[in-house]
Amino acid sequence: MVWGALAYDSRSTLIVMRGTLTGQRYVDDILRPHVEPFLNGPPGTIFQQDNARPHTARVAQDFLRHFQTLPWSARSPDFPPVEHMWDQLKRQMPSCHSVH
């Protein structure tokens, strides 16, 4: 799995993780070390994520209740900004293939 974040004027490094991403692993390996410092930065920072199962796990929701979040609409007609990033990555790295 690859995880990344983007903001109006910045982006995170891409984090490559092997194995299954559980809610607890999401908190321990992504939210706490990478997202929390960002959310504790400038006032008014808002975090949004999709409705993937690890994101909606109780442990992840409990962790995020201390921060301002924006719900992700399950039926949004908008193309999320992160999808543009993944599309760009795919075009720049045509020789990379998924390994299952």
N, C-alpha and C positions, 0 to 999 in steps of 0.2 A: 504494500500500500504506500502511496505517496501522499503526503499532506503538505499543504501550503496555505498561506494567508496573504491577502492583499488589501491595501487601504488606499485612500485617496492619493497619498503621496509617498507610499512605501510598500514594501512587500517582505515577507519572511523568506528565509531559506527553505528549500524543499526538504522535507524530512522523509526518509525512506524507512519503512518499518516492515519487518518480515513477520509472518504469522497472522493470527486473527486479532482484529482490533476489538477488544471488549470495552464496555463503558469504563471500567476501572483503569484499563491500560490507556484509554483516551485521556483520562484525567491525569494519570501519573506521567505519561510520556509526551503528551502534547499540551493539554490545557495548562497544567501547573508550570512547566519549564518554559513554554514558548508563548502562550496566550496571556497568562496572568501578568507578566511584566509589561506587555503592550497595553493591556487594559488598565493598568495602574499608572499609565503615562498621562497624556494630555486629558484635561477634563472634557467630558462629553463624549468620550470614546464609546462606541456601540459595537457589540459583537453580534454577528449573524452566522448561522450555520444551517446546513440543510437538515432534513429529517432522517438521516441515516440512523440505524439502530444504536450505535455507540453514542451518538449525539443526544438521543432522547432517553438514554438510560438514566435511571434515578440518580446514580452517583454523579453523572455529568451535570444533570439539572441542579442537583444540590450544590455542586461546586460553583456553578454559574449564577446562582441566585444572588450573589453578592455584587454582580456586575450588571450593567445595563445591556440588555439583549433585544434584538429585533426578531420577531417570529418569522419563520420561513413559510410562505404560503405553499401548500401542497399542490396547488393548481395555478401557479403564477404563469402568466403568458410571457413574462420577460425572460430573456436569456441571461442567466446569472453571469456576472463578470468573470467568475472563476472558470466558466466554460470557455470563454474567449481565451483565457490563459492556457487551458489544456489544449485547445485547438491549435494555438500558436506553438506549443511544445511539440505536438504531434507533427506539425509541418517542418519544424527545425530538426527533428530527430527521427527521420524515416527509417533508419536502420535498427532502431530499438524495437524489440518485440516483447509481448507479455510472456511470462513463464508461469505456467499453472502447475 
